[in-house]
Amino acid sequence: MRNMQYLFKTTLVIPLVFLLFSSAAAAETGNSEVSYKRTKENTIVHQGYTYEIDEETRRKIEKKYPILIEMLLTTKSMEQDERQYWLDILPSMTDDQVDRLNEILSNERKKLEALEKEYVQEIERINQKHLEEWERGQNAQDKQPSDSSSRSKE
């Protein structure tokens, strides 16, 4: 019985919690496990896609908004061509526009993290409910005499 509980918790709940909370913690600290690499002066490679960005713009953005480029690259609300578009227009954007873009992407990230936390809590609640139902079923089976033992008495 205990082995089944352990198996249930380790296979369903713990990996999900670890995955979701590790990404949320990384986002809060600004140290994400999702990163990009520069292959040339004006090139960024992320998840197999190559993006062009002006080196001077990249340095300026990374100095003032250390994770803006990373947020642009990792947002789930954009396709690759949209990401390139934003990287292309960054040099012509005003500081207020860049602030607004940073705010939008930060808010999106925070809202998604909140949804992930709610999702994890709901999964844990459902798993706990099913575990309790399973345990009640096991207890009911343990209390019922088996068919073979009742037949042997006859």
N, CA and C atoms as an extended XYZ file, in Angstrom:
462
Properties=species:S:1:pos:R:3:atomname:S:1:resname:S:1:resid:I:1 pbc="F F F"
N         0.829       -1.186        0.000 N   MET     1
C         0.000        0.000        0.000 CA  MET     1
C         0.877        1.254        0.000 C   MET     1
N         1.855        1.305        0.871 N   ARG     2
C         2.758        2.452        0.945 CA  ARG     2
C         3.565        2.585       -0.344 C   ARG     2
N         3.969        1.447       -0.898 N   ASN     3
C         4.712        1.486       -2.155 CA  ASN     3
C         3.873        2.092       -3.262 C   ASN     3
N         2.579        1.787       -3.287 N   MET     4
C         1.690        2.328       -4.303 CA  MET     4
C         1.551        3.838       -4.140 C   MET     4
N         1.442        4.319       -2.892 N   GLN     5
C         1.347        5.758       -2.641 CA  GLN     5
C         2.614        6.457       -3.125 C   GLN     5
N         3.748        5.877       -2.787 N   TYR     6
C         5.024        6.457       -3.199 CA  TYR     6
C         5.115        6.510       -4.719 C   TYR     6
N         4.754        5.427       -5.368 N   LEU     7
C         4.787        5.369       -6.821 CA  LEU     7
C         3.849        6.405       -7.423 C   LEU     7
N         2.667        6.514       -6.854 N   PHE     8
C         1.668        7.476       -7.333 CA  PHE     8
C         2.202        8.902       -7.235 C   PHE     8
N         2.753        9.242       -6.093 N   LYS     9
C         3.253       10.606       -5.880 CA  LYS     9
C         4.472       10.901       -6.733 C   LYS     9
N         5.379        9.971       -6.837 N   THR    10
C         6.610       10.242       -7.575 CA  THR    10
C         6.402       10.280       -9.072 C   THR    10
N         5.464        9.497       -9.568 N   THR    11
C         5.283        9.477      -11.022 CA  THR    11
C         4.376       10.578      -11.527 C   THR    11
N         3.469       11.077      -10.724 N   LEU    12
C         2.523       12.074      -11.208 CA  LEU    12
C         2.774       13.478      -10.670 C   LEU    12
N         2.925       13.612       -9.388 N   VAL    13
C         2.922       14.938       -8.779 CA  VAL    13
C         4.306       15.563       -8.729 C   VAL    13
N         5.271       14.876       -8.210 N   ILE    14
C         6.580       15.476       -7.958 CA  ILE    14
C         7.249       15.995       -9.226 C   ILE    14
N         7.294       15.253      -10.340 N   PRO    15
C         7.927       15.816      -11.534 CA  PRO    15
C         7.234       17.073      -12.047 C   PRO    15
N         5.909       17.103      -11.995 N   LEU    16
C         5.180       18.291      -12.433 CA  LEU    16
C         5.511       19.490      -11.572 C   LEU    16
N         5.500       19.297      -10.264 N   VAL    17
C         5.788       20.387       -9.341 CA  VAL    17
C         7.202       20.892       -9.558 C   VAL    17
N         8.149       19.997       -9.670 N   PHE    18
C         9.538       20.400       -9.880 CA  PHE    18
C         9.690       21.204      -11.162 C   PHE    18
N         9.103       20.712      -12.235 N   LEU    19
C         9.212       21.379      -13.520 CA  LEU    19
C         8.616       22.775      -13.477 C   LEU    19
N         7.414       22.905      -12.960 N   LEU    20
C         6.741       24.195      -12.958 CA  LEU    20
C         7.390       25.178      -11.989 C   LEU    20
N         7.749       24.726      -10.788 N   PHE    21
C         8.321       25.656       -9.832 CA  PHE    21
C         9.759       26.019      -10.155 C   PHE    21
N        10.497       25.160      -10.811 N   SER    22
C        11.861       25.524      -11.187 CA  SER    22
C        11.840       26.610      -12.243 C   SER    22
N        10.894       26.568      -13.170 N   SER    23
C        10.809       27.625      -14.174 CA  SER    23
C        10.303       28.912      -13.563 C   SER    23
N         9.386       28.827      -12.601 N   ALA    24
C         8.880       30.034      -11.948 CA  ALA    24
C         9.971       30.683      -11.111 C   ALA    24
N        10.740       29.884      -10.381 N   ALA    25
C        11.817       30.441       -9.564 CA  ALA    25
C        12.889       31.064      -10.437 C   ALA    25
N        13.190       30.437      -11.540 N   ALA    26
C        14.195       30.989      -12.443 CA  ALA    26
C        13.742       32.317      -13.012 C   ALA    26
N        12.465       32.428      -13.332 N   ALA    27
C        11.951       33.678      -13.890 CA  ALA    27
C        11.982       34.789      -12.860 C   ALA    27
N        11.690       34.460      -11.584 N   GLU    28
C        11.702       35.475      -10.544 CA  GLU    28
C        13.102       36.023      -10.315 C   GLU    28
N        14.097       35.179      -10.375 N   THR    29
C        15.454       35.630      -10.120 CA  THR    29
C        16.116       36.200      -11.358 C   THR    29
N        15.506       35.972      -12.505 N   GLY    30
C        16.114       36.436      -13.750 CA  GLY    30
C        17.150       35.463      -14.288 C   GLY    30
N        17.348       34.358      -13.597 N   ASN    31
C        18.304       33.338      -14.049 CA  ASN    31
C        17.528       32.167      -14.605 C   ASN    31
N        17.209       32.232      -15.836 N   SER    32
C        16.413       31.177      -16.445 CA  SER    32
C        17.314       30.107      -17.039 C   SER    32
N        16.823       28.873      -17.000 N   GLU    33
C        17.580       27.811      -17.647 CA  GLU    33
C        17.445       27.904      -19.154 C   GLU    33
N        16.498       28.719      -19.612 N   VAL    34
C        16.325       28.948      -21.034 CA  VAL    34
C        17.191       30.137      -21.403 C   VAL    34
N        18.155       29.904      -22.248 N   SER    35
C        19.024       31.001      -22.628 CA  SER    35
C        19.297       30.935      -24.120 C   SER    35
N        19.956       31.953      -24.590 N   TYR    36
C        20.296       32.005      -25.997 CA  TYR    36
C        21.791       32.168      -26.109 C   TYR    36
N        22.312       31.943      -27.295 N   LYS    37
C        23.745       32.138      -27.495 CA  LYS    37
C        23.963       32.971      -28.748 C   LYS    37
N        25.012       33.730      -28.715 N   ARG    38
C        25.376       34.536      -29.873 CA  ARG    38
C        26.390       33.749      -30.680 C   ARG    38
N        26.103       33.556      -31.951 N   THR    39
C        27.040       32.821      -32.788 CA  THR    39
C        27.961       33.770      -33.545 C   THR    39
N        27.446       34.931      -33.889 N   LYS    40
C        28.233       35.987      -34.514 CA  LYS    40
C        27.854       37.275      -33.806 C   LYS    40
N        28.468       38.367      -34.197 N   GLU    41
C        28.183       39.638      -33.546 CA  GLU    41
C        26.706       39.985      -33.566 C   GLU    41
N        26.050       39.807      -34.685 N   ASN    42
C        24.666       40.227      -34.831 CA  ASN    42
C        23.684       39.069      -34.892 C   ASN    42
N        24.044       37.914      -34.365 N   THR    43
C        23.196       36.734      -34.485 CA  THR    43
C        22.953       36.112      -33.116 C   THR    43
N        21.703       35.739      -32.886 N   ILE    44
C        21.311       35.012      -31.675 CA  ILE    44
C        20.664       33.706      -32.127 C   ILE    44
N        21.046       32.603      -31.492 N   VAL    45
C        20.438       31.310      -31.786 CA  VAL    45
C        19.700       30.856      -30.538 C   VAL    45
N        18.430       30.515      -30.743 N   HIS    46
C        17.607       30.025      -29.632 CA  HIS    46
C        16.683       28.935      -30.166 C   HIS    46
N        16.756       27.765      -29.564 N   GLN    47
C        15.936       26.602      -29.932 CA  GLN    47
C        15.961       26.324      -31.436 C   GLN    47
N        17.137       26.394      -32.011 N   GLY    48
C        17.306       26.052      -33.414 CA  GLY    48
C        16.958       27.154      -34.390 C   GLY    48
N        16.478       28.274      -33.909 N   TYR    49
C        16.152       29.401      -34.783 CA  TYR    49
C        17.227       30.467      -34.645 C   TYR    49
N        17.555       31.094      -35.756 N   THR    50
C        18.572       32.138      -35.761 CA  THR    50
C        17.885       33.484      -35.937 C   THR    50
N        18.222       34.408      -35.065 N   TYR    51
C        17.661       35.755      -35.100 CA  TYR    51
C        18.796       36.749      -35.302 C   TYR    51
N        18.503       37.768      -36.080 N   GLU    52
C        19.470       38.842      -36.298 CA  GLU    52
C        19.112       40.004      -35.382 C   GLU    52
N        20.122       40.585      -34.743 N   ILE    53
C        19.919       41.758      -33.907 CA  ILE    53
C        21.174       42.618      -33.970 C   ILE    53
N        20.942       43.916      -34.076 N   ASP    54
C        22.040       44.860      -34.100 CA  ASP    54
C        22.820       44.754      -32.788 C   ASP    54
N        24.132       44.601      -32.872 N   GLU    55
C        24.972       44.396      -31.686 CA  GLU    55
C        24.870       45.561      -30.700 C   GLU    55
N        24.868       46.767      -31.216 N   GLU    56
C        24.771       47.947      -30.343 CA  GLU    56
C        23.427       47.963      -29.608 C   GLU    56
N        22.368       47.632      -30.325 N   THR    57
C        21.035       47.568      -29.715 CA  THR    57
C        20.996       46.478      -28.660 C   THR    57
N        21.539       45.327      -28.983 N   ARG    58
C        21.553       44.214      -28.026 CA  ARG    58
C        22.249       44.619      -26.742 C   ARG    58
N        23.419       45.247      -26.849 N   ARG    59
C        24.156       45.671      -25.644 CA  ARG    59
C        23.347       46.676      -24.835 C   ARG    59
N        22.737       47.631      -25.523 N   LYS    60
C        21.935       48.662      -24.853 CA  LYS    60
C        20.749       48.032      -24.123 C   LYS    60
N        20.045       47.137      -24.802 N   ILE    61
C        18.873       46.483      -24.208 CA  ILE    61
C        19.282       45.595      -23.040 C   ILE    61
N        20.331       44.804      -23.213 N   GLU    62
C        20.764       43.905      -22.143 CA  GLU    62
C        21.242       44.674      -20.918 C   GLU    62
N        21.753       45.883      -21.130 N   LYS    63
C        22.221       46.689      -20.005 CA  LYS    63
C        21.032       47.238      -19.212 C   LYS    63
N        20.037       47.791      -19.914 N   LYS    64
C        18.900       48.408      -19.241 CA  LYS    64
C        17.826       47.386      -18.864 C   LYS    64
N        17.607       46.387      -19.713 N   TYR    65
C        16.577       45.363      -19.504 CA  TYR    65
C        17.235       44.001      -19.643 C   TYR    65
N        17.860       43.521      -18.585 N   PRO    66
C        18.699       42.320      -18.706 CA  PRO    66
C        17.998       41.068      -19.250 C   PRO    66
N        16.694       40.933      -19.043 N   ILE    67
C        16.052       39.712      -19.545 CA  ILE    67
C        15.028       39.981      -20.638 C   ILE    67
N        14.969       41.174      -21.191 N   LEU    68
C        14.004       41.491      -22.232 CA  LEU    68
C        14.190       40.608      -23.465 C   LEU    68
N        15.406       40.470      -23.922 N   ILE    69
C        15.643       39.642      -25.115 CA  ILE    69
C        15.258       38.197      -24.828 C   ILE    69
N        15.597       37.728      -23.654 N   GLU    70
C        15.227       36.359      -23.288 CA  GLU    70
C        13.705       36.211      -23.244 C   GLU    70
N        13.008       37.199      -22.686 N   MET    71
C        11.547       37.136      -22.651 CA  MET    71
C        10.979       37.147      -24.069 C   MET    71
N        11.559       37.951      -24.944 N   LEU    72
C        11.114       37.977      -26.345 CA  LEU    72
C        11.290       36.605      -26.991 C   LEU    72
N        12.417       35.974      -26.717 N   LEU    73
C        12.713       34.687      -27.339 CA  LEU    73
C        11.879       33.541      -26.774 C   LEU    73
N        11.461       33.654      -25.524 N   THR    74
C        10.789       32.527      -24.878 CA  THR    74
C         9.282       32.682      -24.744 C   THR    74
N         8.739       33.854      -25.096 N   THR    75
C         7.298       34.029      -24.963 CA  THR    75
C         6.558       33.048      -25.859 C   THR    75
N         5.479       32.515      -25.323 N   LYS    76
C         4.697       31.536      -26.075 CA  LYS    76
C         3.656       32.221      -26.954 C   LYS    76
N         3.517       33.538      -26.822 N   SER    77
C         2.488       34.245      -27.575 CA  SER    77
C         2.987       34.761      -28.924 C   SER    77
N         4.221       34.441      -29.285 N   MET    78
C         4.778       34.911      -30.555 CA  MET    78
C         5.350       33.762      -31.363 C   MET    78
N         5.261       33.920      -32.667 N   GLU    79
C         5.920       33.007      -33.606 CA  GLU    79
C         7.340       33.541      -33.859 C   GLU    79
N         8.163       32.743      -34.537 N   GLN    80
C         9.548       33.134      -34.796 CA  GLN    80
C         9.639       34.431      -35.606 C   GLN    80
N         8.795       34.592      -36.607 N   ASP    81
C         8.869       35.812      -37.419 CA  ASP    81
C         8.460       37.047      -36.623 C   ASP    81
N         7.529       36.880      -35.672 N   GLU    82
C         7.151       37.999      -34.807 CA  GLU    82
C         8.297       38.383      -33.877 C   GLU    82
N         9.004       37.388      -33.372 N   ARG    83
C        10.170       37.675      -32.520 CA  ARG    83
C        11.218       38.462      -33.299 C   ARG    83
N        11.472       38.025      -34.526 N   GLN    84
C        12.448       38.739      -35.352 CA  GLN    84
C        11.983       40.171      -35.619 C   GLN    84
N        10.696       40.352      -35.843 N   TYR    85
C        10.149       41.687      -36.062 CA  TYR    85
C        10.468       42.598      -34.875 C   TYR    85
N        10.208       42.117      -33.664 N   TRP    86
C        10.471       42.938      -32.487 CA  TRP    86
C        11.957       43.217      -32.313 C   TRP    86
N        12.792       42.232      -32.600 N   LEU    87
C        14.240       42.464      -32.534 CA  LEU    87
C        14.666       43.487      -33.584 C   LEU    87
N        14.011       43.473      -34.741 N   ASP    88
C        14.328       44.427      -35.806 CA  ASP    88
C        13.948       45.855      -35.444 C   ASP    88
N        12.808       46.024      -34.780 N   ILE    89
C        12.365       47.392      -34.509 CA  ILE    89
C        12.869       47.955      -33.186 C   ILE    89
N        13.517       47.138      -32.377 N   LEU    90
C        14.048       47.640      -31.110 CA  LEU    90
C        14.897       48.906      -31.278 C   LEU    90
N        15.776       48.995      -32.277 N   PRO    91
C        16.599       50.208      -32.394 CA  PRO    91
C        15.787       51.487      -32.641 C   PRO    91
N        14.654       51.358      -33.284 N   SER    92
C        13.859       52.547      -33.590 CA  SER    92
C        12.816       52.866      -32.517 C   SER    92
N        12.696       52.012      -31.517 N   MET    93
C        11.704       52.239      -30.465 CA  MET    93
C        12.210       53.259      -29.460 C   MET    93
N        11.276       54.047      -28.929 N   THR    94
C        11.636       55.000      -27.875 CA  THR    94
C        11.789       54.237      -26.564 C   THR    94
N        12.371       54.901      -25.580 N   ASP    95
C        12.521       54.266      -24.270 CA  ASP    95
C        11.160       53.896      -23.676 C   ASP    95
N        10.172       54.758      -23.873 N   ASP    96
C         8.828       54.464      -23.367 CA  ASP    96
C         8.245       53.222      -24.034 C   ASP    96
N         8.479       53.079      -25.319 N   GLN    97
C         7.976       51.905      -26.034 CA  GLN    97
C         8.670       50.633      -25.562 C   GLN    97
N         9.963       50.715      -25.344 N   VAL    98
C        10.703       49.547      -24.844 CA  VAL    98
C        10.241       49.217      -23.429 C   VAL    98
N        10.018       50.256      -22.614 N   ASP    99
C         9.489       50.023      -21.263 CA  ASP    99
C         8.163       49.288      -21.329 C   ASP    99
N         7.305       49.721      -22.242 N   ARG   100
C         5.982       49.117      -22.393 CA  ARG   100
C         6.091       47.655      -22.858 C   ARG   100
N         6.963       47.395      -23.815 N   LEU   101
C         7.176       46.022      -24.286 CA  LEU   101
C         7.683       45.152      -23.138 C   LEU   101
N         8.632       45.656      -22.379 N   ASN   102
C         9.165       44.932      -21.229 CA  ASN   102
C         8.056       44.651      -20.214 C   ASN   102
N         7.206       45.638      -19.967 N   GLU   103
C         6.096       45.489      -19.027 CA  GLU   103
C         5.104       44.435      -19.514 C   GLU   103
N         4.769       44.482      -20.799 N   ILE   104
C         3.827       43.505      -21.368 CA  ILE   104
C         4.369       42.090      -21.232 C   ILE   104
N         5.626       41.891      -21.606 N   LEU   105
C         6.213       40.545      -21.526 CA  LEU   105
C         6.362       40.084      -20.078 C   LEU   105
N         6.691       41.005      -19.172 N   SER   106
C         6.801       40.648      -17.751 CA  SER   106
C         5.445       40.257      -17.186 C   SER   106
N         4.416       41.027      -17.526 N   ASN   107
C         3.065       40.701      -17.054 CA  ASN   107
C         2.596       39.358      -17.598 C   ASN   107
N         2.885       39.107      -18.869 N   GLU   108
C         2.520       37.827      -19.454 CA  GLU   108
C         3.188       36.685      -18.695 C   GLU   108
N         4.475       36.841      -18.418 N   ARG   109
C         5.220       35.804      -17.701 CA  ARG   109
C         4.635       35.573      -16.310 C   ARG   109
N         4.329       36.670      -15.596 N   LYS   110
C         3.768       36.544      -14.244 CA  LYS   110
C         2.407       35.857      -14.268 C   LYS   110
N         1.569       36.222      -15.228 N   LYS   111
C         0.239       35.613      -15.311 CA  LYS   111
C         0.335       34.132      -15.647 C   LYS   111
N         1.243       33.774      -16.532 N   LEU   112
C         1.425       32.359      -16.866 CA  LEU   112
C         1.949       31.571      -15.672 C   LEU   112
N         2.853       32.184      -14.895 N   GLU   113
C         3.361       31.515      -13.696 CA  GLU   113
C         2.247       31.298      -12.685 C   GLU   113
N         1.360       32.304      -12.535 N   ALA   114
C         0.230       32.164      -11.620 CA  ALA   114
C        -0.690       31.039      -12.072 C   ALA   114
N        -0.946       30.966      -13.378 N   LEU   115
C        -1.781       29.882      -13.911 CA  LEU   115
C        -1.125       28.526      -13.680 C   LEU   115
N         0.182       28.452      -13.853 N   GLU   116
C         0.899       27.190      -13.622 CA  GLU   116
C         0.771       26.762      -12.174 C   GLU   116
N         0.881       27.718      -11.242 N   LYS   117
C         0.748       27.388       -9.817 CA  LYS   117
C        -0.655       26.878       -9.519 C   LYS   117
N        -1.672       27.542      -10.076 N   GLU   118
C        -3.046       27.085       -9.893 CA  GLU   118
C        -3.228       25.682      -10.472 C   GLU   118
N        -2.632       25.454      -11.618 N   TYR   119
C        -2.721       24.145      -12.276 CA  TYR   119
C        -2.089       23.066      -11.399 C   TYR   119
N        -0.935       23.354      -10.845 N   VAL   120
C        -0.251       22.385       -9.982 CA  VAL   120
C        -1.103       22.094       -8.758 C   VAL   120
N        -1.670       23.132       -8.166 N   GLN   121
C        -2.516       22.925       -6.986 CA  GLN   121
C        -3.739       22.080       -7.327 C   GLN   121
N        -4.333       22.342       -8.472 N   GLU   122
C        -5.504       21.569       -8.896 CA  GLU   122
C        -5.125       20.110       -9.158 C   GLU   122
N        -3.992       19.898       -9.808 N   ILE   123
C        -3.515       18.524      -10.054 CA  ILE   123
C        -3.266       17.813       -8.735 C   ILE   123
N        -2.648       18.501       -7.783 N   GLU   124
C        -2.391       17.892       -6.473 CA  GLU   124
C        -3.704       17.546       -5.775 C   GLU   124
N        -4.691       18.449       -5.855 N   ARG   125
C        -5.992       18.200       -5.236 CA  ARG   125
C        -6.666       16.977       -5.859 C   ARG   125
N        -6.648       16.917       -7.170 N   ILE   126
C        -7.254       15.781       -7.875 CA  ILE   126
C        -6.512       14.493       -7.558 C   ILE   126
N        -5.183       14.530       -7.573 N   ASN   127
C        -4.396       13.332       -7.245 CA  ASN   127
C        -4.681       12.864       -5.827 C   ASN   127
N        -4.791       13.805       -4.881 N   GLN   128
C        -5.078       13.449       -3.491 CA  GLN   128
C        -6.458       12.809       -3.385 C   GLN   128
N        -7.434       13.375       -4.091 N   LYS   129
C        -8.796       12.830       -4.086 CA  LYS   129
C        -8.800       11.397       -4.608 C   LYS   129
N        -8.114       11.172       -5.726 N   HIS   130
C        -8.078        9.827       -6.308 CA  HIS   130
C        -7.283        8.858       -5.434 C   HIS   130
N        -6.251        9.344       -4.791 N   LEU   131
C        -5.486        8.490       -3.880 CA  LEU   131
C        -6.362        8.057       -2.706 C   LEU   131
N        -7.127        9.003       -2.158 N   GLU   132
C        -8.025        8.664       -1.048 CA  GLU   132
C        -9.096        7.677       -1.490 C   GLU   132
N        -9.648        7.872       -2.686 N   GLU   133
C       -10.639        6.925       -3.205 CA  GLU   133
C       -10.026        5.550       -3.395 C   GLU   133
N        -8.819        5.515       -3.914 N   TRP   134
C        -8.138        4.243       -4.125 CA  TRP   134
C        -7.880        3.555       -2.792 C   TRP   134
N        -7.448        4.334       -1.784 N   GLU   135
C        -7.192        3.761       -0.462 CA  GLU   135
C        -8.480        3.211        0.154 C   GLU   135
N        -9.593        3.947       -0.007 N   ARG   136
C       -10.880        3.446        0.500 CA  ARG   136
C       -11.250        2.135       -0.192 C   ARG   136
N       -11.001        2.068       -1.495 N   GLY   137
C       -11.269        0.833       -2.233 CA  GLY   137
C       -10.401       -0.313       -1.747 C   GLY   137
N        -9.136       -0.024       -1.472 N   GLN   138
C        -8.220       -1.056       -0.955 CA  GLN   138
C        -8.666       -1.523        0.424 C   GLN   138
N        -9.064       -0.568        1.277 N   ASN   139
C        -9.523       -0.933        2.626 CA  ASN   139
C       -10.791       -1.770        2.552 C   ASN   139
N       -11.691       -1.412        1.634 N   ALA   140
C       -12.925       -2.185        1.482 CA  ALA   140
C       -12.620       -3.601        1.003 C   ALA   140
N       -11.652       -3.739        0.103 N   GLN   141
C       -11.279       -5.074       -0.377 CA  GLN   141
C       -10.640       -5.885        0.737 C   GLN   141
N        -9.823       -5.238        1.581 N   ASP   142
C        -9.165       -5.939        2.684 CA  ASP   142
C       -10.180       -6.440        3.704 C   ASP   142
N       -11.268       -5.694        3.896 N   LYS   143
C       -12.267       -6.054        4.901 CA  LYS   143
C       -13.203       -7.156        4.410 C   LYS   143
N       -13.408       -7.265        3.093 N   GLN   144
C       -14.290       -8.283        2.544 CA  GLN   144
C       -13.580       -9.630        2.533 C   GLN   144
N       -14.302      -10.666        2.960 N   PRO   145
C       -13.675      -11.999        2.876 CA  PRO   145
C       -13.547      -12.385        1.410 C   PRO   145
N       -12.473      -13.019        1.103 N   SER   146
C       -12.255      -13.434       -0.283 CA  SER   146
C       -13.192      -14.588       -0.621 C   SER   146
N       -13.502      -14.736       -1.879 N   ASP   147
C       -14.400      -15.812       -2.337 CA  ASP   147
C       -13.830      -17.184       -2.051 C   ASP   147
N       -12.524      -17.325       -2.190 N   SER   148
C       -11.920      -18.650       -1.977 CA  SER   148
C       -11.991      -19.067       -0.517 C   SER   148
N       -11.837      -18.130        0.396 N   SER   149
C       -11.898      -18.502        1.815 CA  SER   149
C       -13.343      -18.813        2.230 C   SER   149
N       -14.315      -18.140        1.664 N   SER   150
C       -15.715      -18.438        2.011 CA  SER   150
C       -16.142      -19.782        1.406 C   SER   150
N       -15.626      -20.147        0.262 N   ARG   151
C       -15.947      -21.436       -0.361 CA  ARG   151
C       -15.333      -22.599        0.405 C   ARG   151
N       -14.153      -22.409        0.923 N   SER   152
C       -13.475      -23.491        1.615 CA  SER   152
C       -14.177      -23.806        2.936 C   SER   152
N       -14.881      -22.813        3.514 N   LYS   153
C       -15.601      -23.071        4.763 CA  LYS   153
C       -16.849      -23.909        4.532 C   LYS   153
N       -17.408      -23.847        3.325 N   GLU   154
C       -18.652      -24.567        3.032 CA  GLU   154
C       -18.426      -26.005        2.870 C   GLU   154
